[in-house]
Amino acid sequence: MHIVKQLMAIPGVIAAGEYAYRGDRFSYQGALTDEFARMASILCRANTLSVNMQSEIFDSFAENCGCRPVQGWIVRGDKVTVCAVGNYFSFIENRDELLNDVMTIMRAKVGDVQDDLLANLYARLGGDTKEALY
């Protein structure tokens, strides 16, 4: 079963989707408008870039700290949590154990990012990843 369909089968998952790393393409299922999903895709791209930059800075001060390669990120608000692993995102209600269930599925389906997340995501798009990144 595709990861998005599997996530949407969990009660409390508001929406789940996949975004292209460039931020210009996305797909989703759930209770979002197309415009909200587009903005979510852009948000996920921007947050992923930011988290990668922060982990590189942190790693420069505390080499081998274990925070690289970045596997994803989570933002928990008052009522809703947004989480991303690789290029998949999920909006979920804040319920006991729901975040653990969602993250377990996302981690199992996406797997470990072995090297540089940015290079991995660009590589999926094809082309020269060095030219696209730097």
DSSP file with accessible surface (Angstrom, degrees, kcal/mol):
  #  RESIDUE AA STRUCTURE BP1 BP2  ACC     N-H-->O    O-->H-N    N-H-->O    O-->H-N    TCO  KAPPA ALPHA  PHI   PSI    X-CA   Y-CA   Z-CA
    1    1 A M              0   0  152      0, 0.0     5,-0.0     0, 0.0     2,-0.0   0.000 360.0 360.0 360.0 137.7    0.0    0.0    0.0
    2    2 A H     >  -     0   0   89      1,-0.1     4,-2.5     4,-0.0     5,-0.2  -0.326 360.0-117.9 -62.9 146.7    1.3    3.5   -0.8
    3    3 A I  H  > S+     0   0    8      1,-0.2     4,-2.7     2,-0.2     5,-0.2   0.869 111.7  52.4 -58.2 -39.9    2.5    5.4    2.2
    4    4 A V  H  > S+     0   0    6      1,-0.2     4,-2.6     2,-0.2    -1,-0.2   0.938 111.3  46.0 -66.1 -44.0   -0.1    8.2    1.8
    5    5 A K  H  > S+     0   0  122      1,-0.2     4,-1.0     2,-0.2    -1,-0.2   0.897 112.8  51.2 -64.1 -38.2   -3.0    5.8    1.6
    6    6 A Q  H  < S+     0   0   59     -4,-2.5     3,-0.4     1,-0.2     4,-0.3   0.915 111.6  46.7 -66.1 -41.3   -1.6    3.9    4.6
    7    7 A L  H >< S+     0   0    1     -4,-2.7     3,-1.7     1,-0.2    -2,-0.2   0.912 108.7  55.2 -65.8 -41.6   -1.3    7.2    6.6
    8    8 A M  H 3< S+     0   0   49     -4,-2.6    -1,-0.2     1,-0.3    -2,-0.2   0.709  96.6  66.6 -67.4 -17.0   -4.8    8.3    5.7
    9    9 A A  T 3< S+     0   0   75     -4,-1.0    -1,-0.3    -3,-0.4    -2,-0.2   0.623  82.6  91.9 -77.2 -10.3   -6.2    5.0    7.0
   10   10 A I  S X  S-     0   0   26     -3,-1.7     3,-1.9    -4,-0.3     2,-0.1  -0.728  85.9-118.7 -88.0 124.0   -5.1    6.1   10.5
   11   11 A P  T 3  S+     0   0  100      0, 0.0     3,-0.1     0, 0.0    -2,-0.1  -0.389  99.9  32.9 -60.3 132.6   -7.9    7.9   12.5
   12   12 A G  T 3  S+     0   0   11      1,-0.3    81,-2.7    -4,-0.1     2,-0.6   0.233  81.7 123.2 103.6 -13.0   -6.6   11.4   13.4
   13   13 A V  E <   -A   92   0A  14     -3,-1.9    -1,-0.3    79,-0.2    79,-0.3  -0.745  39.6-172.1 -81.8 119.2   -4.5   11.9   10.2
   14   14 A I  E     -     0   0A  43     77,-2.3    17,-2.3    -2,-0.6     2,-0.3   0.904  63.9 -19.4 -80.0 -44.2   -5.9   15.1    8.7
   15   15 A A  E     -AB  91  30A   0     76,-1.7    76,-3.0    15,-0.3    -1,-0.3  -0.984  55.8-168.2-160.4 155.8   -3.9   14.9    5.4
   16   16 A A  E     +AB  90  29A   0     13,-2.2    13,-2.5    -2,-0.3     2,-0.3  -0.985  19.8 148.8-147.1 150.6   -0.8   13.3    4.0
   17   17 A G  E     -AB  89  28A   0     72,-2.4    72,-2.5    -2,-0.3     2,-0.4  -0.959  37.8-109.4-166.0-177.3    1.1   13.9    0.9
   18   18 A E  E     -AB  88  27A  56      9,-2.4     9,-2.3    -2,-0.3     2,-0.4  -0.983  26.2-162.3-129.1 137.0    4.3   13.9   -1.1
   19   19 A Y  E     - B   0  26A   1     68,-2.6     2,-0.3    -2,-0.4     7,-0.2  -0.946  22.3-119.9-122.8 145.3    6.2   17.0   -2.3
   20   20 A A    >   -     0   0   15      5,-3.0     3,-2.4    -2,-0.4     5,-0.2  -0.608  29.8-122.2 -74.7 142.0    8.8   17.4   -5.0
   21   21 A Y  T 3  S+     0   0    3      1,-0.3    -1,-0.1    -2,-0.3   101,-0.1   0.846 112.2  61.2 -60.7 -29.9   11.9   18.8   -3.5
   22   22 A R  T 3  S-     0   0  109      1,-0.1    -1,-0.3   100,-0.0   100,-0.0   0.694 107.5-129.1 -68.5 -15.5   11.8   21.8   -5.8
   23   23 A G  S <  S+     0   0   10     -3,-2.4    -2,-0.1     2,-0.2    19,-0.1   0.481  83.1 102.8  84.1   3.1    8.5   22.6   -4.2
   24   24 A D  S    S+     0   0   95     17,-0.1     2,-0.4     1,-0.1    -3,-0.1   0.575  76.5  45.0 -98.1  -9.0    6.7   22.9   -7.5
   25   25 A R        +     0   0  131     -5,-0.2    -5,-3.0    16,-0.1     2,-0.3  -0.982  62.0 157.2-133.3 148.8    4.8   19.6   -7.6
   26   26 A F  E     -B   19   0A  67     -2,-0.4     2,-0.3    -7,-0.2    -7,-0.2  -0.982  20.7-159.8-159.9 160.4    2.9   17.8   -4.9
   27   27 A S  E     +B   18   0A  59     -9,-2.3    -9,-2.4    -2,-0.3     2,-0.3  -0.973  22.0 163.0-141.5 152.3    0.2   15.2   -4.3
   28   28 A Y  E     -B   17   0A  52     -2,-0.3     2,-0.3   -11,-0.3   -11,-0.3  -0.988  25.8-147.7-159.6 165.9   -1.9   14.7   -1.3
   29   29 A Q  E     +B   16   0A  78    -13,-2.5   -13,-2.2    -2,-0.3     2,-0.2  -0.979  55.4  48.2-135.7 148.9   -5.0   13.2    0.2
   30   30 A G  E    S-B   15   0A  38     -2,-0.3     2,-1.7   -15,-0.2   -15,-0.3  -0.736  97.2 -25.5 122.8-168.3   -7.1   14.5    3.1
   31   31 A A  S    S+     0   0   82    -17,-2.3     2,-0.3    -2,-0.2   -16,-0.1  -0.399  90.8 109.6 -88.4  60.4   -8.9   17.6    4.3
   32   32 A L        -     0   0   25     -2,-1.7     2,-0.2   -18,-0.1    -2,-0.1  -0.962  64.7-123.5-126.2 150.1   -6.8   20.3    2.6
   33   33 A T     >  -     0   0   92     -2,-0.3     4,-2.7     1,-0.1     5,-0.2  -0.497  33.9-108.4 -79.8 163.9   -7.6   22.6   -0.2
   34   34 A D  H  > S+     0   0  113      1,-0.2     4,-2.3     2,-0.2     5,-0.2   0.903 121.9  49.7 -59.2 -40.5   -5.4   22.5   -3.3
   35   35 A E  H  > S+     0   0  101      2,-0.2     4,-2.5     1,-0.2    -1,-0.2   0.916 110.5  48.9 -66.9 -41.2   -4.0   25.9   -2.3
   36   36 A F  H  > S+     0   0  103      1,-0.2     4,-2.6     2,-0.2    -2,-0.2   0.923 111.6  49.9 -64.1 -40.5   -3.3   24.8    1.3
   37   37 A A  H  X S+     0   0    0     -4,-2.7     4,-2.3     2,-0.2    -2,-0.2   0.898 109.4  51.6 -64.8 -38.2   -1.6   21.7    0.0
   38   38 A R  H  X S+     0   0  100     -4,-2.3     4,-2.0    -5,-0.2    -2,-0.2   0.942 112.0  45.9 -62.5 -44.4    0.5   23.8   -2.3
   39   39 A M  H  X S+     0   0   92     -4,-2.5     4,-2.9     1,-0.2    -2,-0.2   0.883 110.1  54.4 -66.6 -35.9    1.6   26.0    0.6
   40   40 A A  H  X S+     0   0    4     -4,-2.6     4,-2.8     2,-0.2    -1,-0.2   0.902 106.6  52.2 -62.8 -39.8    2.2   22.9    2.7
   41   41 A S  H  X S+     0   0    0     -4,-2.3     4,-2.2     2,-0.2    -2,-0.2   0.929 111.5  45.5 -62.1 -44.3    4.5   21.6    0.0
   42   42 A I  H  X S+     0   0   69     -4,-2.0     4,-2.7     2,-0.2     5,-0.2   0.921 112.6  51.6 -64.9 -42.6    6.5   24.9    0.0
   43   43 A L  H  X S+     0   0   80     -4,-2.9     4,-3.1     1,-0.2     5,-0.3   0.927 109.5  49.7 -59.0 -44.9    6.6   24.9    3.8
   44   44 A C  H  X S+     0   0    0     -4,-2.8     4,-2.4     2,-0.2    -1,-0.2   0.915 111.7  48.4 -63.5 -41.6    8.0   21.4    3.8
   45   45 A R  H  X S+     0   0   73     -4,-2.2     4,-2.3     2,-0.2    -2,-0.2   0.953 114.4  45.4 -62.5 -48.2   10.6   22.3    1.3
   46   46 A A  H  X S+     0   0   53     -4,-2.7     4,-2.5     1,-0.2    -2,-0.2   0.919 114.4  48.2 -63.6 -43.6   11.6   25.4    3.2
   47   47 A N  H  X S+     0   0   51     -4,-3.1     4,-3.0    -5,-0.2     5,-0.2   0.901 110.0  52.3 -64.3 -40.2   11.6   23.6    6.6
   48   48 A T  H  X S+     0   0    2     -4,-2.4     4,-2.3    -5,-0.3    -2,-0.2   0.930 110.8  47.8 -63.1 -42.3   13.7   20.7    5.2
   49   49 A L  H  X S+     0   0   61     -4,-2.3     4,-2.4     2,-0.2    -2,-0.2   0.935 113.8  47.7 -61.1 -45.2   16.3   23.2    3.9
   50   50 A S  H  X S+     0   0   39     -4,-2.5     4,-2.8     1,-0.2    -2,-0.2   0.924 111.3  49.0 -63.8 -45.5   16.4   25.0    7.2
   51   51 A V  H  X S+     0   0   35     -4,-3.0     4,-2.4     2,-0.2    -1,-0.2   0.905 111.6  50.3 -63.3 -39.5   16.7   21.8    9.3
   52   52 A N  H  X S+     0   0    1     -4,-2.3     4,-2.0    -5,-0.2    -1,-0.2   0.926 111.3  48.2 -64.7 -41.9   19.5   20.6    7.1
   53   53 A M  H  X S+     0   0  100     -4,-2.4     4,-2.4     1,-0.2    -2,-0.2   0.938 112.1  49.3 -63.4 -44.4   21.4   23.9    7.4
   54   54 A Q  H  X S+     0   0  107     -4,-2.8     4,-2.8     1,-0.2    -1,-0.2   0.894 110.2  50.2 -63.4 -39.2   20.9   23.9   11.2
   55   55 A S  H  X S+     0   0   12     -4,-2.4     4,-2.7     2,-0.2    -1,-0.2   0.874 109.3  51.9 -69.2 -33.3   22.2   20.4   11.5
   56   56 A E  H  X S+     0   0   86     -4,-2.0     4,-1.7     2,-0.2    -2,-0.2   0.920 112.0  46.5 -65.6 -41.6   25.3   21.3    9.4
   57   57 A I  H  X S+     0   0   86     -4,-2.4     4,-1.0     2,-0.2     3,-0.2   0.949 114.3  47.0 -64.4 -47.4   26.0   24.2   11.7
   58   58 A F  H >X S+     0   0  117     -4,-2.8     4,-2.2     1,-0.2     3,-0.8   0.919 110.8  52.5 -60.4 -41.5   25.5   22.1   14.7
   59   59 A D  H 3< S+     0   0   43     -4,-2.7    -1,-0.2     1,-0.2    -2,-0.2   0.819 102.0  59.9 -65.1 -30.5   27.7   19.4   13.3
   60   60 A S  H 3< S+     0   0   85     -4,-1.7     3,-0.3    -3,-0.2    -1,-0.2   0.792 114.1  36.4 -68.5 -26.3   30.4   21.9   12.6
   61   61 A F  H << S+     0   0  169     -4,-1.0     2,-0.2    -3,-0.8    -2,-0.2   0.725 130.9  29.4 -93.6 -28.5   30.6   22.6   16.4
   62   62 A A  S >< S-     0   0   38     -4,-2.2     3,-0.9    -5,-0.2    -1,-0.2  -0.642  85.6-155.6-133.3  74.7   29.9   19.1   17.6
   63   63 A E  T 3  S+     0   0  152     -3,-0.3    -3,-0.1     1,-0.3    -4,-0.1  -0.180  77.5  13.5 -56.7 141.6   31.3   16.8   15.0
   64   64 A N  T 3  S+     0   0  140      1,-0.1    -1,-0.3    -5,-0.1    -5,-0.1   0.853  78.9 148.4  60.1  37.4   29.8   13.3   14.9
   65   65 A C    <   -     0   0   50     -3,-0.9    -2,-0.1    -6,-0.1    -1,-0.1   0.606  63.7-116.6 -76.6 -12.5   26.9   14.5   17.1
   66   66 A G  S    S+     0   0   71      2,-0.1    -3,-0.1    -7,-0.0    -1,-0.0   0.540  87.3 110.4  91.8   5.8   24.5   12.0   15.5
   67   67 A C        +     0   0   44    -12,-0.1     4,-0.1     3,-0.1   -12,-0.1   0.411  56.9 113.7 -95.1   3.9   22.2   14.7   14.0
   68   68 A R        +     0   0   71      1,-0.2     2,-0.1     2,-0.1    -2,-0.1  -0.963  55.8  37.2-127.6 146.3   23.3   14.0   10.4
   69   69 A P  S    S-     0   0   40      0, 0.0    44,-0.2     0, 0.0    -1,-0.2   0.552  92.0-128.5 -73.0 147.3   22.0   12.9    8.0
   70   70 A V        -     0   0    9      1,-0.1    -2,-0.1    -2,-0.1     3,-0.1  -0.414  22.5-171.2 -65.6 133.3   18.7   14.5    8.8
   71   71 A Q        -     0   0   48      1,-0.4    15,-0.9    -2,-0.1     2,-0.3   0.652  55.8 -64.8 -98.8 -23.4   15.9   12.1    8.6
   72   72 A G  E     -C   85   0A  26     13,-0.2    -1,-0.4   -24,-0.1     2,-0.3  -0.976  47.8-108.3 163.5-167.5   13.0   14.5    8.9
   73   73 A W  E     -C   84   0A  22     11,-2.1    11,-2.7    -2,-0.3     2,-0.4  -0.977  11.3-150.2-153.5 162.9   11.4   17.1   11.2
   74   74 A I  E     -C   83   0A  77     -2,-0.3     2,-0.5     9,-0.2     9,-0.2  -1.000   3.0-168.3-139.2 135.5    8.3   17.6   13.4
   75   75 A V  E     -C   82   0A  74      7,-3.0     7,-2.9    -2,-0.4     2,-0.6  -0.993  11.8-163.2-123.0 120.5    6.4   20.8   14.4
   76   76 A R  E     +C   81   0A 142     -2,-0.5     5,-0.2     5,-0.2     2,-0.1  -0.921  11.1 178.7-109.2 119.5    3.8   20.4   17.1
   77   77 A G        -     0   0   39      3,-2.8    -2,-0.0    -2,-0.6     0, 0.0  -0.240  48.7 -80.6-100.4-167.0    1.2   23.1   17.6
   78   78 A D  S    S+     0   0  146      1,-0.1     3,-0.1    -2,-0.1    16,-0.0   0.900 122.2   1.2 -64.7 -42.5   -1.6   23.4   20.1
   79   79 A K  S    S+     0   0  156      1,-0.2    15,-1.9    14,-0.1     2,-0.4   0.596 127.8  48.4-120.8 -21.1   -4.0   21.1   18.1
   80   80 A V  E     - D   0  93A  56     13,-0.2    -3,-2.8    14,-0.0     2,-0.4  -0.960  56.8-157.2-130.4 145.4   -2.1   19.9   15.0
   81   81 A T  E     -CD  76  92A   0     11,-2.7    11,-2.8    -2,-0.4     2,-0.5  -0.960   6.3-158.5-119.3 138.8    1.3   18.4   14.4
   82   82 A V  E     +CD  75  91A  20     -7,-2.9    -7,-3.0    -2,-0.4     2,-0.4  -0.969  16.2 177.4-114.4 129.8    3.1   18.5   11.0
   83   83 A C  E     -CD  74  90A   0      7,-2.2     7,-2.1    -2,-0.5     2,-0.4  -0.981   9.6-169.0-133.8 148.8    5.8   15.9   10.4
   84   84 A A  E     -CD  73  89A   1    -11,-2.7   -11,-2.1    -2,-0.4     2,-0.4  -1.000   7.2-179.7-137.8 136.2    8.0   15.2    7.4
   85   85 A V  E >  S-CD  72  88A   1      3,-1.8     3,-2.1    -2,-0.4   -13,-0.2  -0.989  72.1 -34.2-133.3 125.0   10.2   12.3    6.5
   86   86 A G  T 3  S-     0   0    2    -15,-0.9    35,-0.0    -2,-0.4    21,-0.0  -0.457 126.5 -29.8  60.5-127.0   12.1   12.4    3.2
   87   87 A N  T 3  S+     0   0   12     -2,-0.2   -68,-2.6    -3,-0.1     2,-0.4   0.039 117.7  99.3-111.6  29.1    9.7   14.1    0.9
   88   88 A Y  E <   -AD  18  85A  35     -3,-2.1    -3,-1.8   -70,-0.2     2,-0.3  -0.889  50.5-170.2-110.8 144.2    6.5   13.0    2.6
   89   89 A F  E     -AD  17  84A   0    -72,-2.5   -72,-2.4    -2,-0.4     2,-0.3  -0.914   6.2-167.4-130.7 160.1    4.4   15.1    5.0
   90   90 A S  E     -AD  16  83A   0     -7,-2.1    -7,-2.2    -2,-0.3     2,-0.5  -0.987  12.1-154.2-147.7 135.2    1.5   14.5    7.3
   91   91 A F  E     +AD  15  82A  20    -76,-3.0   -77,-2.3    -2,-0.3   -76,-1.7  -0.965  30.1 175.5-105.3 124.2   -0.8   16.8    9.2
   92   92 A I  E     -AD  13  81A   2    -11,-2.8   -11,-2.7    -2,-0.5   -79,-0.2  -0.925  33.0-110.3-132.9 153.0   -2.2   15.0   12.3
   93   93 A E  E     - D   0  80A  72    -81,-2.7     2,-1.3    -2,-0.3   -13,-0.2  -0.484  42.9-105.2 -71.8 151.9   -4.4   15.8   15.2
   94   94 A N        +     0   0   36    -15,-1.9     2,-0.3    -2,-0.1    -1,-0.1  -0.696  64.6 145.7 -82.6  94.8   -2.6   15.9   18.6
   95   95 A R    >>  -     0   0  118     -2,-1.3     3,-1.3   -83,-0.0     4,-0.7  -0.960  57.8 -85.8-127.3 152.3   -3.7   12.6   20.1
   96   96 A D  T 34 S-     0   0  153     -2,-0.3    -2,-0.0     1,-0.3     0, 0.0  -0.290 110.3  -1.8 -56.7 133.8   -1.9   10.3   22.4
   97   97 A E  T 3> S+     0   0  124      1,-0.1     4,-2.1     3,-0.0    -1,-0.3   0.269 101.6 106.9  72.0 -12.7    0.2    7.8   20.5
   98   98 A L  H <> S+     0   0    8     -3,-1.3     4,-2.7     2,-0.2     5,-0.2   0.933  78.1  50.8 -64.2 -43.6   -0.9    9.1   17.1
   99   99 A L  H  X S+     0   0   36     -4,-0.7     4,-2.9     1,-0.2     5,-0.3   0.920 110.2  50.4 -60.1 -41.7    2.5   10.8   16.4
  100  100 A N  H  > S+     0   0   93      1,-0.2     4,-2.2     2,-0.2    -1,-0.2   0.918 111.4  48.2 -61.9 -42.2    4.3    7.5   17.2
  101  101 A D  H  X S+     0   0   82     -4,-2.1     4,-1.9     2,-0.2    -2,-0.2   0.930 114.4  45.4 -63.4 -45.5    2.0    5.5   14.9
  102  102 A V  H  X S+     0   0    0     -4,-2.7     4,-2.8     1,-0.2     5,-0.2   0.934 114.2  47.7 -65.4 -45.8    2.5    8.0   12.0
  103  103 A M  H  X S+     0   0   36     -4,-2.9     4,-2.8    -5,-0.2     5,-0.3   0.873 108.2  56.0 -66.1 -34.8    6.3    8.3   12.5
  104  104 A T  H  X S+     0   0   94     -4,-2.2     4,-2.1    -5,-0.3    -1,-0.2   0.938 112.0  42.6 -60.9 -44.6    6.6    4.5   12.6
  105  105 A I  H  X S+     0   0   30     -4,-1.9     4,-2.8     2,-0.2     5,-0.3   0.942 115.3  48.8 -67.6 -45.9    4.9    4.1    9.3
  106  106 A M  H  X>S+     0   0    0     -4,-2.8     4,-2.8     1,-0.2     5,-0.5   0.929 114.0  45.8 -62.0 -44.2    6.8    7.0    7.7
  107  107 A R  H  X5S+     0   0   84     -4,-2.8     4,-1.7    -5,-0.2    -1,-0.2   0.900 114.6  48.3 -65.9 -39.0   10.2    5.8    8.9
  108  108 A A  H  <5S+     0   0   81     -4,-2.1    -2,-0.2    -5,-0.3    -1,-0.2   0.900 118.3  39.3 -68.8 -39.3    9.4    2.2    7.8
  109  109 A K  H  <5S+     0   0   99     -4,-2.8    -2,-0.2    -5,-0.2    -1,-0.2   0.874 124.2  36.0 -79.8 -40.8    8.2    3.2    4.3
  110  110 A V  H  <5S-     0   0   26     -4,-2.8    -3,-0.2    -5,-0.3    -2,-0.2   0.862  96.8-161.3 -81.7 -37.5   10.7    6.0    3.6
  111  111 A G     << -     0   0   24     -4,-1.7     2,-0.3    -5,-0.5    -1,-0.1  -0.205  35.7 -34.4  83.9-178.9   13.6    4.3    5.3
  112  112 A D        -     0   0   97     -4,-0.1     2,-0.7     1,-0.0   -41,-0.1  -0.587  51.7-131.3 -78.6 137.2   16.9    5.8    6.5
  113  113 A V        -     0   0   10     -2,-0.3     4,-0.1   -44,-0.2    -2,-0.1  -0.813  24.6-168.3 -84.6 116.2   18.4    8.6    4.5
  114  114 A Q        +     0   0  132     -2,-0.7    -1,-0.2     2,-0.1     3,-0.1   0.877  60.8   5.0 -80.5 -39.7   22.0    7.4    4.2
  115  115 A D  S    S-     0   0  117      1,-0.2     2,-0.5   -45,-0.0     3,-0.1  -0.017 118.0 -14.4-118.9-137.8   23.8   10.4    2.9
  116  116 A D     >  -     0   0   31      1,-0.2     4,-2.5   -47,-0.1    -1,-0.2  -0.580  53.3-150.3 -73.8 119.0   22.9   14.0    2.2
  117  117 A L  H  > S+     0   0    4     -2,-0.5     4,-2.8     1,-0.2     5,-0.2   0.905  96.1  53.3 -57.7 -42.4   19.1   14.3    2.2
  118  118 A L  H  > S+     0   0   19      1,-0.2     4,-2.5     2,-0.2     5,-0.2   0.932 110.1  46.3 -62.0 -44.2   19.2   17.2   -0.3
  119  119 A A  H  > S+     0   0   24      1,-0.2     4,-2.5     2,-0.2    -1,-0.2   0.909 112.5  51.8 -64.4 -39.5   21.3   15.2   -2.8
  120  120 A N  H  X S+     0   0   51     -4,-2.5     4,-1.4     2,-0.2    -2,-0.2   0.921 111.6  45.7 -61.5 -45.1   19.0   12.2   -2.3
  121  121 A L  H  X S+     0   0    4     -4,-2.8     4,-0.6     1,-0.2  -100,-0.3   0.916 115.0  46.3 -68.8 -40.4   15.9   14.2   -3.0
  122  122 A Y  H >X S+     0   0   29     -4,-2.5     3,-1.1    -5,-0.2     4,-0.8   0.875 106.2  60.2 -67.3 -35.9   17.4   15.9   -6.0
  123  123 A A  H >< S+     0   0   55     -4,-2.5     3,-0.8     1,-0.3    -1,-0.2   0.860  98.4  58.7 -60.6 -32.7   18.7   12.6   -7.3
  124  124 A R  H 3< S+     0   0  143     -4,-1.4    -1,-0.3     1,-0.2    -2,-0.2   0.763 103.4  53.0 -66.4 -24.9   15.1   11.4   -7.5
  125  125 A L  H << S-     0   0   59     -3,-1.1    -1,-0.2    -4,-0.6    -2,-0.2   0.659 110.8-130.8 -81.6 -18.3   14.3   14.2   -9.8
  126  126 A G    <<  +     0   0   46     -3,-0.8    -1,-0.2    -4,-0.8    -2,-0.1  -0.164  59.9  79.6  90.3 171.1   17.2   13.3  -12.2
  127  127 A G  S    S-     0   0   74     -4,-0.1     2,-0.9    -3,-0.1    -1,-0.2  -0.321  94.3 -27.1  88.1-171.5   19.9   15.5  -13.6
  128  128 A D     >  -     0   0   91      1,-0.2     4,-2.1    -2,-0.1     5,-0.2  -0.704  52.2-168.2 -84.5 106.7   23.1   16.8  -12.2
  129  129 A T  H  > S+     0   0   35     -2,-0.9     4,-1.9     1,-0.2     5,-0.2   0.853  85.5  54.5 -68.9 -32.1   22.5   17.0   -8.4
  130  130 A K  H  > S+     0   0  129      2,-0.2     4,-2.5     1,-0.2    -1,-0.2   0.924 109.9  47.2 -66.2 -41.5   25.7   19.0   -7.8
  131  131 A E  H  4 S+     0   0  148      1,-0.2    -2,-0.2     2,-0.2    -1,-0.2   0.906 113.6  48.4 -66.2 -38.6   24.6   21.6  -10.3
  132  132 A A  H  < S+     0   0   51     -4,-2.1    -1,-0.2     1,-0.2    -2,-0.2   0.833 119.3  37.9 -70.7 -30.5   21.1   21.8   -8.8
  133  133 A L  H  <        0   0   37     -4,-1.9    -2,-0.2    -5,-0.2    -1,-0.2   0.824 360.0 360.0 -90.8 -35.3   22.3   22.1   -5.3
  134  134 A Y     <        0   0  165     -4,-2.5    -1,-0.1    -5,-0.2     0, 0.0  -0.762 360.0 360.0-123.0 360.0   25.4   24.3   -5.5
